[in-house]
């Protein structure tokens, strides 16, 4: 009797990634049809067989395995119609042999971010991903590259008066007076307490 192998899965909008975990696997049959994939193989000691009924249809001609290592068989399958599936299988029941491959998993929004980055890397949108070219915009303003700031150079003679801790300001933002030290307040408070006791 054949055993059900462990299967890991991940998806993109138009592709499924499956990993079938079988030690030293030999693929005897790997066939896609409609919304099903049939796998049959063996290891040195056991025979394995699985028929996966997917959430939606796949492109049977696109079923490819990328060789098998000593532990796994990796399979890529194109979806017939691109779209994010809420689950891999048609049935909603949990399959104990099926797990998410978090090493390959991407969410819809991550896939969209990746597409934007690819657009930016190919020179579209100057990396902004939305078609906006900052260099082109700046050159249209006449200030890109060698802007003339009309003699506004960084002069060392001008000292900037930064506010210090303890400064008190009036409503116009000017320093009115410095706050008295806390030690002076403590001494006055102790003296005041002594006066009230006497």
ROVO-376917 format. One record per residue: residue in one letter; x, y, z of N, C-alpha, C in turn. Coordinates in steps of 0.2 Angstrom, whole numbers, plus 5000, padded with zeros to 4 digits. Example, Ala and Ser with C-alpha at 12.3 -4.5 7.8 and 13.67 -1.06 7.14 Angstrom:
BEGIN
a506649725039506249785039506649845039
s506449895035506849955036506450005039
//
This chain:
BEGIN
x500449945000500050005000500450065000
x500250114996500650184996500550225002
x501050265003500950315009500850385006
x500550425010500450495008501050535010
x501450565006502050605007501850675011
x502250705014502250775017502250815011
x501850875011501850915005501850985008
x502351035006502351105008502151145002
x501851195003501651234998501651314999
x501751354994501751424994501451444987
x501351514987501051534980501251604979
x501151624973501251694970500551704966
x500451754963499851774960499751724954
x500251704951500151654945500551584946
x500851574951501251514952501151484959
x501151414958501151374965501851344965
x502051334972502651304973502551244978
x502651184976502551124980503251094981
x503251064987503851024989503650964992
x503750904989503550844992504150814995
x504050795002504650775006504650695006
x505050665002505250595002505950585001
x506250545006506950535006507150495000
x507650514996507950474990507350454985
x506950504983506350494979506550474972
x506150434969506150414962505450434960
x505450484955504750494952504550444947
x503950414948503650374943503150404939
x502750454942502250484938502150554942
x502050604937501950674939501550704934
x500850704935500450734930499950774932
x499750834929499250884930498750874925
x498050884928497550884924496950924927
x496650974924496151014927496351054933
x496051034938496251064945496651004949
x496950954946497250904950497950894948
x498350864953499050844952499050774955
x499350734951499450664953500250654954
x500450624959501150614960501150534963
x501650504960501750434962502550424962
x502850404967503550394967503750344973
x504350334973504550284978505250304981
x505350274987506050284990506350214990
x506950204994507250144994506750094998
x506350115003505950075007505150075006
x504950135003504250145003503950164996
x503350154995503050184989502550244992
x502550304988502150354989501750374984
x501150404986500650424981500150474983
x500050524979499650584982499250614976
x498650624976498250664971497950724975
x498250784973497950844975497450874971
x496850894974496350924971496351004973
x496651044968496751114970496151154970
x496251214973495651264974495351284967
x495851294962495651314956496051274950
x495951284944496251254939496951274938
x497351224936498151234934498251224927
x498851244924499051234918499451174918
x499151114915499451054916500151044912
x500251084907500851084903501451114907
x501251154912501751194916502051154922
x501751094923502051064929502751044928
x503151064932503851054931504151034938
x504650984938504950974944505650994943
x505951024948506651054947507151004950
x507150944949507550894951507350874958
x507650824961507550804968508250794971
x508250824977508850814981508750754985
x509150744990509050674993508450674998
x508150734999507550735004506950755001
x506950794995506350834993506250834985
x505650844983505550854976505150924975
x505450964972505151034971504851044965
x504251064965503751074959503551144958
x503551164952503151234951502651224946
x502051254947501451244943501151314941
x501051334935500651394933499951384935
x499651434938498951434938498651454932
x498051424930497751434924497451514923
x497151534929497051604929497351634935
x497751684934498151714940497651744945
x497851734951497451764957497651724963
x497551764969497751734975497251684978
x497451624979496951574982496951584990
x496351574992496351575000496651515003
x496651454999496951395002497251354996
x497551304997497851264991497351214988
x496951174993496551124991495851154990
x495451114986494751134985494351124992
x494551074996494151055002494451105007
x493951125012494151165017494451125023
x494351065023494651025029495351025029
x495651025035496351025036496650955035
x497150955030497550895029498150895033
x498250835037498850835042499450835038
x499550815032500150805028500250865024
x499850915024499950985020500151035025
x500751075023500951135027501151185023
x501151245026501351305022502151305022
x502451325016503151335016503351405017
x503451425023503551495025504251515022
x504651475020505351495016505151525010
x504651505006504451525000503851575000
x503551575005502851615006502951685005
x502451715001502451785001501651805001
x501451865004500851885004500651924998
x500051944997499851984991500252044991
x500252084997500552144997501252144996
x501652094998502352084997502452074990
x502052034987502152024979502052094976
x501652134978501552204974502152244976
x502352244982502952284983503552264979
x503652194978504152174974504152194967
x503452194964503352224957503552294957
x503452334962503552404962504352414962
x504652374966505452374966505752354960
x505452304956505652284950505552344945
x505052374945504952434941505452484942
x505552504948506052554950506752534948
x506952464948507552444946507652444939
x507152444935507252444928507152514925
x507152564930507252634927506552664927
x506052624928505352654928505252694934
x505052754934504852794940505452804945
x506052804943506652824947506552784954
x506352724954506352694960505752704965
x505252754962504752764966504152724965
x504152684960503652634959502952654956
x502852724956502252744954502252794947
x502852784944502952824937503152894938
x503252914944503552984946504252984945
x504553034941505253034940505553104943
x505853094949506053154953506553194949
x507053164946507553194942507253234937
x506753214933506453244928506053304930
x505753294936505353354939505753404941
x506353394945506753444947507153484941
x507253444936507553484930507053524927
x506453504927505953554924505853614928
x506053614935505953674939506653714938
x507153694935507753724934508153734940
x508053694945508453694951508853624952
x508853584947509153514949509853524947
x510353494950511053484949511453544951
x511353604949511853654951511453714953
x511053714958510553774960511053824963
x510853884961511153944963510853974969
x511153974975510753994981510954064983
x511154104978511254174978511654194984
x512254164985512754184990512554164997
x512154114998511954085004512454035006
x513054055007513554005009513553995016
x513853935018513953925026514453965028
x514354015032514854065035514954045042
x515654035043515754025050515754075055
x515754145052515654195057515054205060
x514454185057513854185060513754135065
x513654155071513454105077512754105078
x512554045079511854025080511754025088
x511254055090511154055098510654005099
x510853945101510353895103510153895110
x509553875111509253885117509553835122
x509653865128509953825133509453795138
x509653745142509153715147509053765152
x508453785154508253825159508053895157
x508053905150507853975147507153975148
x506854045149506154055150506054105144
x505454095140505354135135504654175136
x504654235133504054265132503554245126
x502954265126502554245120502854255113
x503354305113503654325106504254275105
x504354225109504954185108505654205110
x505654265114506254285116506454265123
x507054255124507254235131507154295136
x506754285141506654335146507154335152
x507254275154507754265160507954195161
x508454185164508654115166508254095172
x508154025172507753995178508253995183
x508154005190508553995195508753925196
x509353915199509553845200509153815205
x509053745205508653715209508953715216
x509553715217509853715224509653775228
x509653835224509353895227508653885230
x508253855226507553845228507553805234
x507953745234507953705240508153745246
x508653785246508853815252508253865254
x507953905249507453945251506853915254
x506653855252506153815254506253795261
x506953765263507053745269507053805274
x507353865272507253925276506553945278
x506153935273505453955273505053905278
x505253845278505053795283505253815290
x505853835291506153845298505753915300
x505553955296505254025298504554005300
x504253955297503553945299503453905305
x503953865307503953825313504153875319
x504453925318504653965323504154015326
//
